[in-house]
Amino acid sequence: MDATNQTHVEINLNAIKANAKAIKKHTGSKLIAVVKADAYGHGVIPVTEALQNIADMFAVATVDEGIELRQAGIQNPILILFSPLPDLAVDIVDYDLTAAVDNWSLAEQLNRVILDRNHQSQPVKIKKAKIHINVNTGMNRCGVRFTEANRFIKDLESLSLLEMEGVFTHFATADENDQSFAQIQLNRFHSVIKNTLNISLKHVANSAAALTIPESHLDVVRTGLSLYGIYPAKEKPVQLQPALSWKARIGWIDYIEPGEGISYGLTFKTQNRIRVAGIQVGYGDGYPRALSGKGEVLIGGIRRPILGRVCMDMIVCRLMSTDNITVGDEVVLIGKQGNEEIGVDEIADHANTISYEILTNIGKRVKRIYK
Ligand SMILES: *Cc1c(COP(=O)(O)O)cnc(C)c1O
């Protein structure tokens, strides 16, 4: 079956590569490519394969996500962004993952597993576990508090089988116009790293900071969203190309008589006789139900309003009676068609959320096709 007969996304891997290069050029720093949550819905294996010669390191959220990359043969360093529970130390060591560490139990457990592994290997090869210290400078969701970080790092020096390769923090407000809190976080981070000259990778910049806060670039930037060609805020200091388009096909076309309703709850009422198209995509695919009666799609290069509620598997759009459109024609939910374009941000605005959530919600049922 031709996968494009059903709702699918098309992913332009060259756009992702070009975005990664543009970010490296703009920042002049190394790149940790953030590919958590299935590369923000773009498909983690093809995306990491495309970036393996550009990214210095990959970052994911969980140990399972790291193992998935190793099993696919990815050899770049892989950072787990959030301190895993200590029981996962064996997997971290055996899959050669680099853990973010913010607590003593994980550090101790990693050290112990390395000790065991070194004992088991004959002839004895001394191996160490690389770690990055996660410092909390004000985001307050994880990390060692900045006022405690130097003491924590000093204590870690007693665990001789750990290698402190990195130290990092995360901004809470880098995507906002007012950068004063980002500057406070940066100052707090500097108060820690002025004492850690032996740790080689200091990093703070997410996409928003990589684009707009030059003094945050340091040794390496840690970007996700911008790799996929989406801007975290209004400023566009670097030219990025959106990598993903979401498409479907028209499945049904008919005329609806005046005074009838459309879709669940019959919330849209026709005043005149109108021509409509049924399209097989819905919230079961991650297309937000919040777009009921608000969103638009592209058909024949023209914006078409969604009429009534988004269902689990279908939406209904208005056509013009004069359109030369038939069943099987392409519908663009996200992306370009003719001279029109619908961005992820437009969908996110209608759904009262952020582009990140729209991308990571694109469902399993939606095939990923790579160009
Ligand atoms: C997700 C994440 C990033 C990437 O953020 P973007 O805004 O997508 O660039 C960086 N660092 C941490 C700790 C994250 O959780």
The ligand as an SDF file (V2000), in Angstrom:
LIG
                    3D

 15 15  0  0  0  0  0  0  0  0999 V2000
   14.0500   19.5600   26.1280 C   0  0  0  0  0  0  0  0  0  0  0  0
   15.2770   20.1310   26.7070 C   0  0  0  0  0  0  0  0  0  0  0  0
   16.1440   20.8950   25.9110 C   0  0  0  0  0  0  0  0  0  0  0  0
   15.8100   21.3300   24.4970 C   0  0  0  0  0  0  0  0  0  0  0  0
   14.9310   22.4240   24.5200 O   0  0  0  0  0  0  0  0  0  0  0  0
   14.4640   23.1620   23.1690 P   0  0  0  0  0  0  0  0  0  0  0  0
   13.6790   24.3120   23.6410 O   0  0  0  0  0  0  0  0  0  0  0  0
   13.6460   22.1680   22.4120 O   0  0  0  0  0  0  0  0  0  0  0  0
   15.7010   23.5290   22.4330 O   0  0  0  0  0  0  0  0  0  0  0  0
   17.3520   21.2850   26.4740 C   0  0  0  0  0  0  0  0  0  0  0  0
   17.6650   20.9570   27.7470 N   0  0  0  0  0  0  0  0  0  0  0  0
   16.8480   20.2630   28.5480 C   0  0  0  0  0  0  0  0  0  0  0  0
   17.2560   19.9470   29.9440 C   0  0  0  0  0  0  0  0  0  0  0  0
   15.5990   19.8470   28.0520 C   0  0  0  0  0  0  0  0  0  0  0  0
   14.7720   19.1710   28.8640 O   0  0  0  0  0  0  0  0  0  0  0  0
  1  2  1  0
  2  3  1  0
  2 14  2  0
  3  4  1  0
  3 10  2  0
  4  5  1  0
  5  6  1  0
  6  7  2  0
  6  8  1  0
  6  9  1  0
 10 11  1  0
 11 12  2  0
 12 13  1  0
 12 14  1  0
 14 15  1  0
M  END
$$$$
